[in-house]
Amino acid sequence: MKLFAPIAALCLLAAASSAQAADPNLGRNLAATCANCHGTNGNAVKGAGIDALSGMPKDKTLQKLADFKSGDKPASIMHQIAKGYTDEQLDLIATYFAAQK
C-alpha cells in the first residue's frame, strides 16, 4: 500500500505530460496570446512598429525570444512575457509562426 501513492502520482504525471505533448494545436493556442500586439497568426499591421512573426524562420524567432528571456534584448514588455514560457513552449510558438504565411 505504501508504494501505491508514489506510483499513482508518477502515472498521473506521465499522463498529463503526454496529453500536453500530444495536443496538435498547442503551438497555435500558445501563439494566440501574441495576437494582441503581433496580429492574428503573426500578421502585424504594416507601419505599426511591431515585428510580423508570420513566416519568420524558427531559429530567428527562438533567438529573439531567448534574448528577451535572458534580458540581453531590452523591451518594454517582451522580456516579461518570454519569461512566462518554458523553452519547450517557446519552441512550439516559434514553430507555429514559421509555418504561417
C-alpha positions in Angstrom: 0.0 0.0 0.0 2.9 2.4 0.7 4.1 2.1 -2.9 0.6 2.8 -4.4 0.7 6.6 -3.8 4.1 7.3 -5.4 3.3 5.0 -8.4 -0.1 6.6 -8.8 1.4 10.1 -8.7 4.0 9.1 -11.4 1.3 7.7 -13.6 -0.8 10.9 -13.4 2.3 13.0 -14.1 3.2 10.9 -17.1 -0.4 11.0 -18.4 -0.5 14.8 -18.0 2.8 15.3 -19.8 1.9 13.1 -22.7 -1.5 14.7 -23.0 0.0 18.2 -23.3 2.7 17.0 -25.8 0.0 15.2 -27.9 -2.1 18.3 -28.4 -1.6 19.1 -32.1 -3.0 22.6 -31.5 -0.8 23.5 -28.5 1.6 25.7 -30.6 -1.3 27.5 -32.2 -3.0 28.0 -28.8 0.1 29.4 -27.2 0.8 31.7 -30.2 -2.7 33.1 -30.0 -1.5 35.1 -26.9 0.8 37.1 -29.2 -2.1 38.3 -31.4 -2.8 41.5 -29.4 0.5 43.0 -30.4 1.7 41.0 -33.4 -1.6 40.4 -35.2 -3.6 37.3 -35.9 -1.3 34.5 -36.8 1.6 36.9 -36.5 0.5 39.2 -39.4 1.3 42.5 -37.8 -0.2 45.7 -39.2 2.4 47.3 -41.5 3.8 50.5 -40.2 2.7 49.8 -36.6 6.3 49.3 -35.4 5.7 45.7 -34.3 7.5 42.8 -35.8 5.5 40.5 -38.0 6.1 36.9 -36.8 4.3 35.2 -39.6 6.8 33.2 -41.7 9.8 34.3 -39.6 12.4 31.5 -39.5 12.1 29.4 -36.4 15.7 29.9 -35.3 15.4 33.6 -35.6 12.3 33.7 -33.5 13.8 31.5 -30.9 16.9 33.6 -30.7 14.8 36.8 -30.2 12.7 35.1 -27.6 15.9 33.8 -25.8 17.4 37.3 -25.9 14.2 38.8 -24.4 14.0 36.0 -21.7 17.7 36.5 -20.7 17.4 40.3 -20.7 20.0 40.6 -23.4 17.5 42.4 -25.6 15.7 45.3 -23.8 12.0 45.6 -24.2 9.0 47.3 -22.6 7.0 44.0 -22.1 8.5 41.1 -24.2 11.2 40.3 -21.5 8.4 39.7 -19.0 6.2 37.7 -21.5 9.1 35.4 -22.6 10.0 34.5 -19.0 6.4 33.2 -18.6 7.0 30.3 -21.1 9.2 27.2 -20.9 11.8 26.6 -23.6 9.5 23.9 -25.0 6.6 26.2 -25.2 8.7 28.9 -26.9 9.8 26.2 -29.4 6.2 25.4 -30.2 5.3 29.1 -30.7 8.3 29.6 -33.0 7.4 26.5 -35.0 3.9 27.7 -35.4 4.8 31.2 -36.6 7.5 29.8 -39.0 4.7 27.8 -40.7 2.4 30.8 -41.2 2.3 32.8 -44.4 
